[in-house]
Amino acid sequence: MLFLILVVGLLSGLVVNYLADVLPATRRLAKPDWWPLSGGGLAGYFSRPRVLIVIALSLSAAFLIFQFPPTDFPVYLFSSVLVYFFIVAVIDIEHRVVMHPVSIAGSILMGGIGIWRHGWLDTLIGGAVGFGFMLAIYHLGDWLGRLMARMRKEPWEETALGFGDVNLAGVIGLLMGWPAVIAALFVGMLAAGLFSGGYLLVAMVKGKYQAFASIPYAPFLCLGAVVMVAVGIYLG
């Protein structure tokens, strides 16, 4: 069991790190920087803090999943869900983008899981509600941002909530189905709000407050989805 945990955790961490490296740079699968294993490439790769953090979290997740396996949700599917959302979160933290190819792949994966779990109708309604709800927030935020910029006589740059987040909400809706998508988005938005409040408080105390400072939103949406999936398969 320990060997299986190590293998699954290590492979999951390597996959997340690999895709988080190559997809933003090439938009496709490509040869990693540390291949071939010569010239200290591998040692340099594993010296990066993000690589080590991702692998440590992946090993921890693998340990928990195998120690407390879900009863009605295959371990390999639950692991796939975690890996996917981990990839989305890491890329958004580093590059402030939820890539369209990643969203398309997520729609296929999460849509398939959703149909298996909830059936066609609830899965499609969940995806439409997640996408539509976040799309409304996207346009509302854009309108408010433009209004505030006009009142301040400042140039308007971009909406804090990106359209990639809208696509991600649709992917989450496919996974969760209707009406569970509402709870997943609520948990994600609540987590984002709490983090933003703490971040702004710390910035004000340090005298580094900046108006309209933005944070990556996708990691919190991913967190909300993972929390609600875990609640559903362990407590549902």
C-alpha positions as CSV (number, residue, x, y, z in Angstrom):
1,M,0.0,0.0,0.0
2,L,2.8,2.4,0.9
3,F,4.5,1.7,-2.5
4,L,1.2,2.3,-4.3
5,I,0.7,5.6,-2.5
6,L,4.2,6.8,-3.4
7,V,3.8,5.8,-7.0
8,V,0.4,7.4,-7.5
9,G,1.4,10.6,-5.5
10,L,4.7,11.0,-7.3
11,L,3.2,10.4,-10.8
12,S,0.3,12.8,-10.1
13,G,2.7,15.5,-8.9
14,L,5.0,15.0,-12.0
15,V,2.0,15.3,-14.3
16,V,0.7,18.5,-12.7
17,N,4.2,20.1,-12.8
18,Y,4.8,19.0,-16.4
19,L,1.5,20.3,-17.7
20,A,1.8,23.5,-15.7
21,D,5.2,24.1,-17.3
22,V,4.5,23.2,-21.0
23,L,0.9,24.2,-21.6
24,P,1.2,28.0,-20.9
25,A,4.4,28.1,-23.0
26,T,3.5,25.9,-26.0
27,R,-0.3,25.3,-25.8
28,R,0.4,21.6,-26.5
29,L,2.3,18.6,-25.1
30,A,6.0,19.1,-25.5
31,K,9.3,17.8,-24.3
32,P,10.0,18.9,-20.7
33,D,13.0,21.1,-20.0
34,W,14.8,18.5,-17.9
35,W,14.8,15.8,-20.7
36,P,17.2,14.2,-21.5
37,L,18.6,13.6,-18.0
38,S,21.9,15.2,-18.5
39,G,23.7,18.4,-17.5
40,G,22.0,18.5,-14.1
41,G,18.6,19.2,-15.7
42,L,16.8,16.8,-13.4
43,A,18.5,18.2,-10.3
44,G,17.6,21.7,-11.3
45,Y,14.0,20.7,-12.0
46,F,13.5,19.3,-8.5
47,S,15.2,22.3,-6.9
48,R,12.3,24.5,-7.9
49,P,10.0,25.3,-4.9
50,R,6.7,24.9,-6.9
51,V,7.8,21.4,-8.1
52,L,8.5,20.2,-4.5
53,I,5.3,21.8,-3.1
54,V,3.1,20.1,-5.8
55,I,4.7,16.7,-5.3
56,A,4.3,17.0,-1.5
57,L,0.7,17.9,-1.8
58,S,0.1,15.1,-4.3
59,L,1.7,12.6,-2.0
60,S,-0.5,13.8,0.9
61,A,-3.6,13.6,-1.3
62,A,-2.7,10.1,-2.4
63,F,-2.2,9.0,1.2
64,L,-5.6,10.3,2.3
65,I,-7.4,8.8,-0.7
66,F,-5.9,5.4,-0.2
67,Q,-6.4,5.5,3.6
68,F,-10.0,6.7,3.3
69,P,-11.2,5.4,-0.1
70,P,-14.6,6.6,-1.2
71,T,-17.2,3.9,-1.2
72,D,-19.1,4.7,-4.4
73,F,-16.5,6.7,-6.4
74,P,-13.6,4.9,-7.9
75,V,-10.2,6.0,-6.6
76,Y,-8.8,6.6,-10.1
77,L,-11.7,8.9,-11.0
78,F,-11.4,10.9,-7.7
79,S,-7.6,11.2,-8.3
80,S,-8.3,12.4,-11.9
81,V,-10.6,15.1,-10.5
82,L,-8.0,16.3,-8.0
83,V,-5.2,16.3,-10.7
84,Y,-7.3,18.3,-13.1
85,F,-8.2,21.0,-10.6
86,F,-4.6,21.1,-9.4
87,I,-3.4,21.8,-12.9
88,V,-6.0,24.6,-13.3
89,A,-5.1,26.1,-10.0
90,V,-1.3,26.1,-10.5
91,I,-1.5,27.6,-14.0
92,D,-3.9,30.3,-12.8
93,I,-1.7,31.2,-9.9
94,E,1.4,31.5,-12.0
95,H,0.0,32.9,-15.2
96,R,-3.4,34.4,-14.3
97,V,-5.2,32.4,-17.0
98,V,-7.5,29.4,-17.3
99,M,-6.6,28.1,-20.7
100,H,-9.3,27.1,-23.2
101,P,-7.7,23.8,-24.1
102,V,-7.6,22.9,-20.4
103,S,-11.3,23.9,-20.1
104,I,-12.2,21.7,-23.1
105,A,-10.4,18.7,-21.7
106,G,-12.1,19.4,-18.4
107,S,-15.5,19.5,-20.1
108,I,-14.9,16.0,-21.5
109,L,-13.6,14.5,-18.3
110,M,-16.0,16.2,-15.9
111,G,-18.9,15.8,-18.3
112,G,-18.3,12.1,-18.5
113,I,-18.1,11.8,-14.7
114,G,-21.2,13.9,-14.3
115,I,-23.3,11.8,-16.7
116,W,-22.2,8.7,-14.9
117,R,-23.1,10.2,-11.5
118,H,-26.2,12.3,-12.3
119,G,-27.4,11.4,-15.8
120,W,-27.5,13.6,-18.9
121,L,-30.1,16.1,-17.9
122,D,-28.8,17.2,-14.5
123,T,-25.2,17.2,-15.9
124,L,-26.1,19.5,-18.8
125,I,-28.3,21.8,-16.6
126,G,-25.4,22.0,-14.0
127,G,-23.0,23.0,-16.7
128,A,-25.3,25.6,-18.2
129,V,-26.1,27.1,-14.8
130,G,-22.5,27.2,-13.7
131,F,-21.5,28.9,-17.0
132,G,-24.4,31.3,-17.0
133,F,-24.1,32.3,-13.4
134,M,-20.4,33.1,-13.7
135,L,-21.0,34.8,-17.0
136,A,-23.5,37.2,-15.4
137,I,-21.0,38.0,-12.6
138,Y,-18.3,38.5,-15.3
139,H,-20.3,41.1,-17.1
140,L,-21.5,42.8,-13.9
141,G,-17.9,43.1,-12.7
142,D,-16.8,44.5,-16.0
143,W,-19.6,47.1,-15.9
144,L,-18.8,48.1,-12.4
145,G,-15.1,48.3,-13.1
146,R,-15.6,50.5,-16.1
147,L,-17.9,52.7,-14.1
148,M,-15.5,53.1,-11.2
149,A,-12.6,53.8,-13.7
150,R,-14.7,56.5,-15.4
151,M,-15.6,58.1,-12.1
152,R,-11.9,58.0,-11.0
153,K,-10.9,59.2,-14.5
154,E,-8.5,56.3,-14.8
155,P,-8.0,54.0,-17.8
156,W,-9.8,50.7,-17.6
157,E,-7.6,47.7,-18.0
158,E,-9.5,44.4,-17.5
159,T,-12.1,42.6,-15.4
160,A,-10.6,40.9,-12.3
161,L,-12.7,37.8,-13.1
162,G,-11.5,36.4,-16.4
163,F,-13.6,34.6,-19.0
164,G,-11.5,31.5,-18.3
165,D,-13.2,31.5,-14.8
166,V,-16.6,31.5,-16.6
167,N,-15.6,28.4,-18.6
168,L,-14.3,26.8,-15.4
169,A,-17.6,27.3,-13.7
170,G,-19.2,25.5,-16.6
171,V,-16.8,22.6,-16.1
172,I,-17.6,22.5,-12.4
173,G,-21.3,22.5,-13.2
174,L,-20.8,19.4,-15.5
175,L,-19.1,17.6,-12.7
176,M,-21.5,18.6,-9.9
177,G,-24.7,18.5,-11.8
178,W,-27.9,20.4,-10.8
179,P,-28.4,21.6,-8.1
180,A,-25.1,20.8,-6.5
181,V,-23.3,23.2,-8.7
182,I,-24.8,26.1,-6.7
183,A,-23.2,24.8,-3.5
184,A,-19.8,24.3,-5.2
185,L,-19.7,27.8,-6.6
186,F,-20.9,29.3,-3.3
187,V,-18.1,27.5,-1.3
188,G,-15.5,28.7,-3.9
189,M,-16.7,32.3,-3.9
190,L,-16.9,32.3,-0.1
191,A,-13.3,31.0,0.1
192,A,-12.2,33.7,-2.4
193,G,-14.0,36.4,-0.4
194,L,-12.5,35.3,2.9
195,F,-9.0,35.2,1.4
196,S,-9.4,38.6,-0.3
197,G,-10.6,40.1,3.0
198,G,-7.6,38.7,4.8
199,Y,-5.2,39.7,2.0
200,L,-6.5,43.3,1.9
201,L,-6.3,43.6,5.7
202,V,-2.7,42.5,5.8
203,A,-1.9,44.9,2.9
204,M,-3.5,47.8,4.8
205,V,-1.6,46.9,8.0
206,K,1.7,46.9,6.0
207,G,0.8,50.1,4.1
208,K,0.8,48.3,0.8
209,Y,-2.9,48.5,-0.1
210,Q,-3.7,49.0,-3.8
211,A,-7.2,49.6,-5.1
212,F,-8.5,47.0,-7.6
213,A,-5.8,44.6,-6.6
214,S,-6.8,41.2,-8.1
215,I,-6.1,37.6,-7.0
216,P,-6.3,34.4,-9.0
217,Y,-9.9,33.3,-8.8
218,A,-9.8,29.8,-10.3
219,P,-8.0,28.1,-7.4
220,F,-10.9,29.0,-5.1
221,L,-13.5,27.7,-7.6
222,C,-11.5,24.5,-7.8
223,L,-11.4,24.3,-4.0
224,G,-15.1,24.7,-3.8
225,A,-15.6,21.9,-6.3
226,V,-13.2,19.5,-4.6
227,V,-14.8,20.2,-1.2
228,M,-18.3,19.5,-2.4
229,V,-17.2,16.4,-4.3
230,A,-15.5,15.1,-1.1
231,V,-18.6,16.0,0.9
232,G,-20.8,14.1,-1.6
233,I,-18.8,10.9,-1.7
234,Y,-17.8,10.7,1.9
235,L,-20.9,12.2,3.7
236,G,-23.6,11.9,1.0
